Amino acid sequence: GTLVNGPTWKTSGAHAGPRMALDFDGTDDYVFVGMPLAAGSDYTIEAWVYATTSTGAQNIFTSYSTPFWLNGGTLSAGVAGTYTEVSRPNFPLNEWVHVAVTFDDAANTMRLYENGSLVSSDTNVTGSVTLEDWRIGAHTTAATGGTAVSFFDGQMDEIRLWSTARTEAEIRANMYRSLDGDETGLAAYYRFDQQAATGNTTLYDQTANGNDGTLTNMDATTDWVAATPFNTWIGSEDADWSNAHNWSLEAVPTTEDVGVFGWVGSNAPASANIAGRNFYLDAGVTLSHSGNLTLSGDFYNAGTFSTSGTVTFSGSGAQGVRGTGTTTFGDFVVNNASGVTLYQDVTTTDLTLTAGALALDDQTLGINGAIAKSAGTLSGGSSSGIAIGGGAAALTGLPAVTLGTLSINRSAGLRIDGAVTVNGTLTLTDGVLDLNNYTLTLGSSASVAGSPGASSHIKATTGTLRKSYSGTGSFTFPVGDGTSYTPMALNFTSGTFASAYADVSLTASKHGSNTSTTNYINRYWTVSSSGISGFSCNVSATYADGDIAGTESELHGGKWNGSSWTNLGPVNTGSNLISGTVSSFSDFTAGEAATFPVEWLSFEATPHGAQVDLSWATAREENSAYFAIERSSDETSWTEIGQETAAGYAEGETRYGWTDHSPLRGLGYYRLRQVDMDGSFAYSPSVMVSL
């Protein structure tokens, strides 16, 4: 024919979505199909079903030995006479649900899907498909012929039988659209789109295979009903989401499932607010949107989706963000007590946790704006990630969560508003991470990447940075005060580790017990540990130039044990470094040598037959009176067992020795209590020996 007077081509919704469905009475209604599937075949069964009761056995699309059915409200499927190889309880009632089952004969594998998501699987299925009659809405008492039983109560639409085991992605890609009928592997396809008419008792197979079905015990004038399982975007008139003519159902979606596909000649919806249950964006489709999206079901994106608006998950059951596409939200709102799970990476400007948990699963959530939390929570694991970006965006708070990775690239930084654990990589690119009176735990395998420095470190003046240890090794705690970067490094060279960790915090002021009057630093680090015993650790702390009061070359490192100081030796003025070897932790700072009277060089305990020889050396002494030798069996309760007179005043190395003639059997610990002439004292590191 010839187009006359300027008619134009537009995308049609005639084959895009559902029009009619069949209503089964649960008493004797069914459709007889015949034998559409060859013996030994793989298969996939798909259907949209609207169940109205969970009572009894109700069959969806079934042969005698290959049932796909509801068993007392449990979605079930089997093969070769085993009726339940896979199952899913608590099937939803009074709403449209897409169901599918796949069987791979060679792999002995059956998988069950609900709304496009895998819900059950069995990899040890025995038996194969046999050549049998199939029925929609009923089971039968024999492989051929037989009496129909176990009738479905509710509506069904869009039933597909494939001679292949479809993948989850393939099921998802077509569940929100009608098929052409010539797809590879499609054995039978029932669109249910006949209009009600007297005597219209044939359910047509849209493939060329001729597997038409016959309505049995059904009233063709009343059992054909309007179908609304999903609504497909056609865009035949314009890009207006609220224009009913742009939709396959000739109605704007409100509660049904929504599918958006790249139809030739269609317009992409650009604005307006979107509401529905499940949302699907097809592969190859780019949807840039500025309105809001409110869902009670899943979001599935196989293309590219971005919106500057709010995406709200507010269903009553668990929801998910799924797919393989690129997803960007304006404000990601979780308002579902049953929770929302990420199954694909998502980037959002803002995150709003109103109710329920946002489970990150194995995905990464990028946040470029603010995090707002009321009753909602975050949950993650060893493979979860959060990437804080946004350039010049304002400081925001991160709720308690366990992560595999955390990266910060925002000049205003990040504040934690709960206990956070990172078991993989913490990347500090730009911005300060404020501990905010909470504990940030880095797992035993965790590492720090990026470029820690003055503009990218962990602010530990309030809160604690914790590092877990499984054995010896070195780790640098990238701490500072929000302005200056002053890291603390711990290198364990020996020790016993059991559920072990070390904590570091710092104070950007002079230590309260540092009596140095002229030369000192306005900073100290507090280090503690748990689950680490009998250790030797090389510590090094870096101070900032602005911390120095007086003359830097006069500074000595000092370790405070709560009652006295241990001199760690002169600081390294070239690298602003305090360093020393310790066997216990406390506070570390720098001050005048006179404040830290004894500078330890070494302390050793050596078994010698039935006795233990102790030897130690100091680099300098000032006002020292004597050394009290103390012994312990548990490094907790100590007993003085002898004394050795000190040098008093010494600028060079001084060596000492003492022998324990009656040592403890097994493990024993020794330490020195260095006592000054004025009665003040300080302890040496402890050493361990075994007899």
C-alpha positions as a printed Julia matrix, in Angstrom:
691×3 Matrix{Float64}:
   0.0     0.0    0.0
   0.92    3.66  -0.3
   0.86    6.15   2.59
  -1.43    9.03   1.56
  -1.75   12.52   3.1
   1.26   12.22   5.43
   0.61    9.5    8.07
   3.7     8.87  10.23
   5.21    5.72  11.66
   5.19    5.36  15.44
   6.23    2.65  17.84
   3.27    0.39  18.64
   2.51   -1.36  21.89
   0.56   -4.1   20.2
   3.21   -6.7   20.87
   5.03   -5.09  23.76
   3.07   -6.23  26.78
   0.12   -8.23  28.09
  -3.48   -7.68  27.13
  -5.43  -10.71  28.41
  -4.98  -13.55  30.9
  -6.92  -16.67  31.88
  -8.73  -16.94  35.2
  -8.69  -20.48  36.66
 -11.32  -21.42  39.25
  -9.25  -23.96  41.22
 -11.99  -26.58  40.8
 -11.74  -28.08  37.33
 -10.35  -25.4   34.95
  -7.27  -26.22  32.9
  -5.75  -25.99  29.41
  -4.69  -29.21  27.68
  -1.55  -28.7   25.59
  -0.37  -32.07  24.33
   3.31  -33.04  24.01
   5.4   -29.89  23.39
   8.7   -31.15  24.87
  10.87  -34.0   23.56
  12.17  -36.77  25.8
  15.58  -36.08  27.35
  15.31  -32.34  26.68
  16.62  -29.51  28.8
  13.88  -27.03  29.57
  12.83  -23.68  30.99
   9.27  -22.89  32.04
   8.27  -19.27  32.58
   4.91  -17.84  33.63
   3.27  -14.83  35.2
   0.91  -16.09  37.92
  -1.58  -14.43  40.26
  -2.36  -16.93  43.03
  -5.31  -16.31  45.34
  -4.88  -19.12  47.87
  -2.07  -21.13  49.47
  -4.28  -24.13  50.14
  -3.52  -27.52  48.59
  -1.66  -28.47  45.41
  -2.0   -26.09  42.47
  -0.24  -26.72  39.18
   1.11  -24.04  36.88
   2.46  -25.8   33.77
   2.95  -29.5   34.33
   3.29  -32.96  32.84
   2.73  -36.17  34.76
   6.39  -36.55  35.89
   7.63  -32.96  35.38
   5.57  -30.72  37.68
   5.81  -26.98  38.19
   3.4   -26.21  40.97
   2.4   -24.58  44.26
   2.38  -27.0   47.17
   0.55  -25.46  50.1
   1.98  -22.04  49.29
   5.46  -23.33  48.38
   6.65  -22.83  44.81
   8.04  -26.22  43.73
   9.38  -28.08  40.7
  10.74  -31.52  39.85
  11.43  -34.01  37.09
  11.25  -37.75  36.43
   8.58  -38.34  39.06
  10.34  -36.44  41.84
   7.91  -33.62  42.43
  10.08  -31.36  44.57
  13.72  -30.95  43.57
  13.67  -27.2   44.21
  11.25  -25.12  46.28
  10.55  -21.66  47.69
   8.08  -21.22  50.62
   5.68  -18.35  51.33
   4.59  -17.66  47.79
   3.0   -14.17  47.51
  -0.76  -14.06  47.12
  -3.01  -11.62  45.29
  -0.23  -10.08  43.23
   1.41  -10.86  39.91
   4.64  -12.86  40.27
   6.97  -14.05  37.53
   8.09  -17.65  38.1
  10.58  -19.78  36.21
  12.28  -23.15  36.51
  15.24  -24.41  34.45
  16.62  -27.93  34.05
  20.02  -28.82  32.57
  19.94  -32.56  31.97
  23.68  -33.03  31.37
  24.6   -31.02  34.46
  21.86  -32.62  36.61
  20.94  -29.1   37.69
  17.58  -27.5   38.38
  17.11  -23.84  39.31
  14.04  -22.0   40.55
  13.44  -18.26  40.03
  10.96  -15.79  41.48
  10.65  -12.37  39.83
  13.87  -13.07  37.96
  15.96  -13.91  41.02
  17.37  -17.33  41.86
  15.63  -18.66  44.99
  16.52  -22.39  44.98
  18.81  -24.81  43.15
  19.77  -28.49  43.12
  22.92  -29.77  41.38
  22.24  -33.46  42.02
  19.01  -34.05  40.08
  18.59  -37.57  38.65
  16.31  -38.59  35.81
  15.25  -36.93  32.56
  12.21  -35.54  30.79
   9.9   -38.13  29.21
   7.42  -37.62  26.37
   4.14  -36.77  28.1
   1.01  -34.64  27.88
   1.25  -31.19  29.45
  -1.46  -29.11  31.11
  -1.71  -25.49  32.19
  -3.48  -25.19  35.53
  -3.67  -28.87  36.43
  -1.74  -32.09  37.02
  -2.75  -35.51  35.7
  -2.91  -39.1   36.88
  -1.07  -40.56  33.87
   1.69  -39.71  31.37
  -0.86  -39.64  28.55
  -4.56  -39.21  28.97
  -5.28  -39.56  32.64
  -7.56  -37.5   34.85
  -6.82  -33.85  35.6
  -6.22  -33.06  39.3
  -4.71  -30.35  41.57
  -6.13  -27.29  39.86
  -4.73  -23.74  39.97
  -6.8   -21.02  41.61
  -6.02  -17.58  40.14
  -4.81  -16.02  36.9
  -1.96  -16.86  34.52
  -0.38  -15.06  31.59
   2.69  -15.13  29.3
   3.64  -18.81  29.62
   6.81  -19.86  27.79
   8.34  -23.32  27.38
  11.93  -23.48  26.16
  13.94  -26.57  25.16
  17.02  -25.01  26.75
  18.06  -24.12  30.31
  17.91  -20.33  30.27
  20.27  -18.2   32.39
  19.1   -15.73  35.01
  20.13  -12.86  32.75
  18.13  -14.3   29.83
  15.07  -14.72  32.03
  15.38  -11.18  33.33
  15.88   -9.71  29.86
  12.51  -10.95  28.59
  10.2   -11.23  31.59
   8.86   -7.67  31.14
   8.15   -7.92  27.43
   6.27  -10.12  25.02
   8.21  -12.32  22.58
   8.07  -12.59  18.81
   7.62  -16.37  18.83
  10.63  -17.24  16.66
  13.29  -17.05  19.38
  15.84  -19.9   19.33
  14.88  -22.76  21.64
  11.29  -21.58  22.19
   9.18  -24.76  22.13
   5.82  -23.18  23.0
   4.67  -19.64  23.77
   1.25  -18.6   25.04
   0.51  -14.85  25.08
  -3.14  -15.29  26.24
  -4.14  -12.22  24.21
  -7.33  -13.49  22.56
 -10.37  -11.32  23.15
 -13.27  -12.96  24.93
 -15.7   -14.53  22.45
 -18.22  -17.33  22.58
 -16.53  -20.59  21.7
 -12.99  -19.17  21.77
 -11.53  -22.2   23.56
  -8.12  -22.29  21.9
  -4.99  -20.94  23.59
  -2.72  -20.25  20.63
   0.95  -21.16  20.55
   2.77  -18.17  19.05
   5.64  -20.33  17.75
   5.56  -22.3   14.53
   5.48  -25.55  16.51
   1.69  -25.75  16.66
   1.4   -26.61  20.35
  -1.96  -24.94  20.75
  -3.84  -25.54  23.98
  -7.51  -26.35  24.53
  -9.49  -24.69  27.3
 -11.17  -27.41  29.32
 -14.1   -26.85  31.7
 -13.6   -23.11  31.2
 -16.06  -20.43  30.12
 -14.56  -18.55  27.21
 -16.91  -15.64  27.77
 -15.84  -14.96  31.38
 -12.46  -16.62  31.95
 -10.59  -14.33  29.55
  -9.76  -11.32  31.73
  -7.68   -8.15  31.41
  -4.04   -8.73  32.41
  -1.77   -6.34  34.29
   1.35   -8.31  35.3
   3.71   -5.73  33.79
   3.65   -2.47  31.87
   6.15   -1.81  29.09
   7.35    1.63  28.04
   6.65    2.22  24.35
   7.27    5.94  24.03
   5.16    6.03  20.9
   4.02    9.63  21.32
   6.63   11.48  23.35
   8.96   11.26  26.37
   6.21   12.0   28.88
   6.1     9.25  31.49
   2.6    10.37  32.52
   1.14    9.98  29.02
  -0.89    6.76  29.03
  -0.41    6.31  25.26
   3.31    5.7   25.85
   2.55    2.47  27.74
   1.68   -1.02  26.57
  -1.3    -1.15  28.94
  -2.48    2.3   27.84
  -2.14    3.34  31.5
   0.63    4.95  33.53
   2.17    2.39  35.96
   1.45    2.72  39.67
   1.91   -0.66  41.34
   2.72   -3.07  38.51
   6.12   -4.11  37.15
   7.77   -1.71  34.69
   9.95   -2.58  31.73
  11.91   -0.05  29.65
  13.38   -1.3   26.38
  15.18    0.24  23.43
  12.35    0.06  20.95
  13.16    1.48  17.54
  11.49    4.86  17.22
  10.59    5.15  20.9
  11.24    8.14  23.11
  13.19    7.77  26.37
  11.28    9.03  29.43
  13.27   11.99  30.76
  11.33   13.32  33.72
   8.17   12.83  35.8
   7.91   10.64  38.87
   7.94    6.87  38.37
   6.09    4.44  40.64
   5.81    0.69  40.39
   6.79   -2.65  41.82
   9.76   -4.1   39.94
  11.65   -1.9   37.48
  13.67   -3.29  34.55
  15.96   -1.38  32.17
  17.09   -3.43  29.2
  20.67   -3.88  28.01
  21.8    -1.2   25.57
  19.27    1.33  26.87
  20.42    4.62  28.39
  17.87    6.33  30.61
  18.81    9.75  31.98
  16.04   10.8   34.3
  15.32   13.78  36.51
  12.22   12.61  38.37
  11.72   10.33  41.35
  11.43    6.54  41.27
   9.45    4.76  44.02
   9.5     0.95  44.06
   7.96   -1.75  46.21
   9.99   -4.47  44.44
  13.4    -4.86  42.77
  15.36   -2.45  40.6
  17.1    -4.28  37.75
  19.4    -2.43  35.38
  21.14   -4.07  32.45
  21.74   -0.76  30.67
  22.71    2.72  31.89
  20.43    4.44  34.39
  21.0     7.82  35.98
  18.67   10.15  37.8
  19.14   13.35  39.72
  15.96   12.54  41.58
  15.17   10.33  44.56
  14.99    6.54  44.26
  12.96    5.15  47.16
  12.72    1.48  48.12
   9.61    1.2   50.28
   8.31   -2.34  49.87
   7.13   -4.67  52.61
   9.31   -7.6   51.54
  13.05   -7.67  50.89
  14.12   -5.64  47.86
  17.23   -5.64  45.7
  19.24   -3.53  43.27
  20.27   -5.98  40.57
  21.75   -6.22  37.12
  24.96   -5.66  35.23
  24.48   -2.05  34.14
  25.72    1.33  35.36
  23.47    2.83  38.02
  23.51    6.38  39.41
  20.94    7.75  41.87
  20.35   11.28  43.09
  19.18   10.25  46.58
  19.16    6.55  47.48
  16.4     6.14  50.09
  16.0     2.88  52.03
  12.62    2.82  53.78
  11.9    -0.89  54.1
  12.0    -2.77  57.4
  12.75   -5.98  55.47
  15.85   -4.41  53.96
  17.43   -3.71  50.58
  20.41   -5.61  49.14
  22.87   -4.44  46.49
  23.63   -6.99  43.8
  25.36   -4.44  41.56
  27.55   -1.41  42.2
  25.64    1.83  42.73
  26.77    5.46  42.84
  24.53    7.96  44.59
  24.78   11.6   45.5
  23.0    11.19  48.84
  22.12    8.16  50.95
  19.09    8.22  53.27
  18.65    5.31  55.69
  15.11    5.68  57.01
  14.19    2.11  57.97
  15.7    -1.34  57.52
  19.19   -2.42  56.54
  20.99   -1.6   53.32
  23.08   -4.75  52.73
  26.08   -4.06  50.51
  26.7    -7.75  49.81
  29.78   -7.99  47.54
  29.23   -4.62  45.88
  30.65   -1.11  46.14
  28.47    1.86  47.02
  29.78    5.23  45.87
  28.55    8.23  47.9
  29.2    11.73  46.58
  26.99   13.71  48.95
  25.44   13.4   52.4
  24.51   10.36  54.46
  21.34   10.76  56.54
  20.38    8.07  59.02
  17.35    7.72  61.26
  16.27    4.13  61.97
  18.08    2.53  59.04
  21.42    0.7   59.12
  24.26   -0.38  56.87
  25.53   -3.94  56.7
  28.51   -5.23  54.78
  31.2    -7.89  54.75
  34.71   -8.75  53.65
  33.9    -8.02  49.99
  31.77   -4.9   50.49
  33.06   -1.46  49.58
  32.2     2.19  50.1
  33.79    4.95  48.03
  33.42    8.45  49.43
  33.81   10.97  46.62
  32.2    14.21  45.66
  35.17   16.55  45.43
  34.14   19.64  47.37
  31.0    18.11  48.93
  30.46   18.73  52.64
  31.68   16.5   55.45
  29.31   13.61  56.15
  29.03   10.75  58.66
  29.37    7.02  57.98
  27.23    4.71  60.16
  28.6     1.56  61.77
  29.5    -1.02  59.13
  31.99   -3.77  58.27
  33.67   -3.4   54.88
  36.24   -4.95  52.62
  37.33   -1.59  51.23
  36.83    2.06  52.13
  38.15    4.89  49.99
  38.02    8.62  50.73
  38.46   11.22  48.02
  36.63   14.28  49.32
  38.45   17.38  50.51
  35.96   17.96  53.35
  36.62   14.43  54.58
  34.5    11.82  56.34
  33.3    11.35  59.9
  32.41    7.92  61.3
  29.21    7.81  63.34
  29.69    4.29  64.66
  32.21    1.48  64.91
  33.62    0.77  61.44
  35.76   -2.2   60.38
  37.8    -2.44  57.18
  39.25   -5.86  56.4
  40.81   -5.04  53.05
  42.2    -1.76  51.76
  41.68    1.68  53.26
  42.51    4.24  50.57
  43.26    7.79  51.71
  43.41   10.01  48.63
  42.0    13.31  49.84
  40.22   14.36  53.02
  40.59   13.6   56.73
  38.81   10.63  58.31
  37.53   11.79  61.71
  37.11    8.98  64.25
  34.6    11.08  66.21
  34.96    9.14  69.51
  34.46    5.77  67.76
  36.84    2.94  66.9
  37.98    2.24  63.37
  39.28   -1.33  63.17
  41.62   -2.49  60.42
  41.63   -6.28  60.07
  44.73   -8.43  60.28
  45.06   -8.44  56.47
  44.1    -4.79  56.02
  46.39   -2.3   54.34
  46.49    1.45  53.73
  46.8     2.85  50.22
  46.61    6.26  48.6
  48.69    9.2   49.78
  48.39    9.7   53.56
  49.54   13.16  54.59
  48.41   16.46  56.07
  45.27   16.55  53.92
  44.5    12.81  53.99
  44.9    10.96  57.28
  42.94    9.6   60.23
  42.1    12.15  62.88
  42.72   10.2   66.1
  42.48   12.95  68.72
  39.03   11.6   69.57
  38.47    7.92  68.95
  40.83    5.01  68.4
  42.49    3.44  65.39
  42.76   -0.3   65.98
  44.85   -2.78  63.97
  44.35   -6.53  64.33
  47.41   -8.78  64.23
  47.82  -12.48  63.53
  51.6   -12.48  64.03
  54.74  -10.41  63.8
  55.11   -7.63  61.27
  55.06   -3.89  60.77
  52.17   -1.49  60.31
  52.03    2.28  60.16
  49.01    3.9   61.79
  48.25    6.9   59.49
  47.08    9.2   62.29
  47.12   12.94  62.81
  45.12   15.71  64.45
  43.15   16.87  61.4
  45.85   19.35  60.37
  49.22   17.67  60.93
  50.07   14.13  59.84
  51.94   12.39  62.67
  51.92    8.61  62.09
  52.89    5.91  64.58
  54.57    2.7   63.32
  54.64   -0.58  65.27
  56.97   -3.36  64.13
  56.51   -6.55  66.16
  59.63   -8.7   65.88
  58.51  -11.38  68.36
  55.57  -12.27  70.55
  52.53  -14.5   70.96
  49.33  -13.35  69.24
  45.8   -14.55  70.07
  42.77  -12.47  69.0
  45.35   -9.71  69.01
  45.15   -6.02  68.3
  46.91   -2.75  69.05
  45.18    0.6   69.56
  46.61    4.04  68.78
  45.23    7.47  69.6
  46.95   10.82  70.02
  46.69   14.11  71.86
  47.91   17.33  70.26
  49.26   18.89  73.47
  52.1    18.41  75.97
  51.86   15.26  78.07
  50.58   16.09  81.56
  53.45   14.19  83.25
  56.19   15.59  81.02
  58.04   17.9   83.42
  60.34   19.28  80.72
  60.23   23.05  81.05
  61.99   24.28  77.93
  62.44   21.51  75.37
  59.47   19.22  74.59
  56.79   18.52  71.99
  53.11   19.37  72.15
  51.97   15.9   71.18
  51.84   12.38  72.56
  50.62    9.01  71.32
  48.75    6.51  73.46
  49.31    2.88  72.49
  47.69   -0.19  74.06
  47.25   -3.81  73.06
  45.23   -6.93  73.74
  46.02  -10.57  73.03
  49.76   -9.9   72.5
  52.2   -11.28  75.07
  55.95  -11.68  75.41
  56.55   -9.29  72.56
  59.31   -7.05  71.34
  58.22   -4.12  69.24
  60.12   -1.38  67.47
  58.07    1.79  67.78
  58.51    5.0   65.83
  56.38    8.14  66.01
  56.66   11.14  63.73
  56.04   14.59  65.19
  55.34   17.79  63.27
  57.62   20.82  63.16
  54.86   22.82  64.77
  54.89   20.47  67.8
  58.4    21.5   68.88
  58.88   23.77  71.86
  62.49   24.84  72.51
  65.5    23.26  70.8
  64.84   20.1   68.82
  68.38   18.76  69.24
  67.81   18.63  73.01
  64.81   16.3   72.69
  64.79   12.68  73.83
  62.01   10.19  73.27
  60.14    9.14  76.38
  57.73    6.32  77.3
  55.4     6.88  80.27
  54.13    3.82  82.13
  51.68    5.63  84.36
  54.15    6.44  87.12
  57.57    7.01  85.55
  59.41    7.65  82.28
  61.75    5.5   80.2
  64.25    7.31  78.03
  64.16    6.04  74.42
  67.16    8.07  73.28
  67.66   11.26  71.26
  65.11   12.02  68.55
  66.06   11.95  64.87
  65.95   15.63  63.99
  66.25   14.93  60.28
  63.01   12.94  60.13
  61.22   14.23  63.28
  61.26   10.68  64.63
  60.92    9.22  68.12
  61.93    5.56  68.15
  62.81    2.71  70.47
  62.26   -0.95  71.26
  59.66   -1.81  73.89
  57.96   -4.85  75.43
  54.94   -2.98  76.72
  52.84   -0.05  75.61
  51.73    3.25  77.11
  52.21    6.92  76.19
  55.04    8.15  73.93
  56.33   11.71  73.56
  59.59   13.74  73.64
  61.2    16.06  76.18
  64.4    16.89  77.99
  66.89   14.17  78.89
  66.74   15.13  82.55
  63.04   14.25  82.57
  63.83   10.72  81.36
  66.84    9.83  83.63
  67.91    6.46  82.21
  68.32    5.64  78.56
  68.17    1.88  78.0
  70.34    0.23  75.38
  69.59   -3.42  76.06
  68.24   -5.92  78.57
  68.72   -9.67  78.12
  68.05  -12.87  80.1
  70.09  -15.96  79.17
  69.65  -19.5   80.6
  72.94  -20.94  81.87
  72.51  -24.43  83.26
  70.19  -24.21  86.28
  70.49  -20.42  86.53
  69.63  -17.32  84.49
  72.16  -14.61  83.72
  70.79  -11.09  83.35
  72.68   -8.36  81.5
  71.74   -4.82  80.62
  73.24   -1.59  79.38
  72.34    2.08  79.53
  73.45    4.88  77.19
  73.28    7.59  79.85
  72.2     7.97  83.46
  71.38   10.98  85.58
  70.64   10.82  89.33
  70.22    6.99  89.21
  70.53    5.16  92.56
  70.03    1.43  91.88
  68.27   -1.22  89.79
  65.75   -3.53  91.47
  65.52   -6.89  89.7
  61.93   -8.21  89.53
  60.62  -11.6   88.41
  57.19  -12.91  87.39
  55.57  -16.11  86.16
  52.74  -14.34  84.32
  54.03  -10.81  83.57
  51.32   -9.51  85.92
  52.44  -10.2   89.5
  56.06   -9.19  90.13
  58.46   -9.96  93.0
  61.73   -8.17  93.72
  64.58  -10.72  93.92
  67.68   -8.48  94.09
  69.32   -5.09  93.56
  72.27   -3.72  91.63
  73.87   -0.33  92.36
  73.57    2.18  89.51
  76.28    4.48  88.17
  74.55    7.64  89.36
  75.75    9.92  86.56
  77.03    8.61  83.21
  77.11   10.09  79.71
  78.47    6.97  77.98
  77.49    3.31  77.84
  77.34    1.5   81.21
  76.96   -2.28  81.45
  75.52   -4.36  84.32
  75.06   -8.03  85.17
  73.22  -10.13  87.75
  72.54  -13.9   88.15
  69.35  -15.56  89.33
  70.51  -18.76  91.02
  66.97  -20.04  91.74
  64.97  -19.24  88.6
  61.41  -20.35  87.9
  60.91  -23.55  85.94
  59.15  -23.16  82.62
  58.42  -19.62  81.49
  59.75  -16.75  83.53
  59.79  -12.96  83.07
  62.26  -10.35  84.31
  62.22   -6.56  84.43
  64.3    -3.81  86.04
  62.92   -1.06  88.24
  65.39    1.81  87.94
  65.22    3.97  91.1
  66.54    7.55  91.23
  68.23    9.16  94.21
  65.01   11.09  94.93
  63.0     7.84  95.06
  61.29    8.16  91.67
  61.56    5.13  89.44
  60.95    3.75  85.97
  60.66    0.25  84.55
  62.64   -1.36  81.79
  61.04   -3.48  79.12
  60.4    -7.03  80.34
  62.18  -10.08  78.9
  61.13  -13.72  78.81
  63.18  -16.87  79.41
  62.3   -20.58  79.4
  63.96  -23.33  81.46
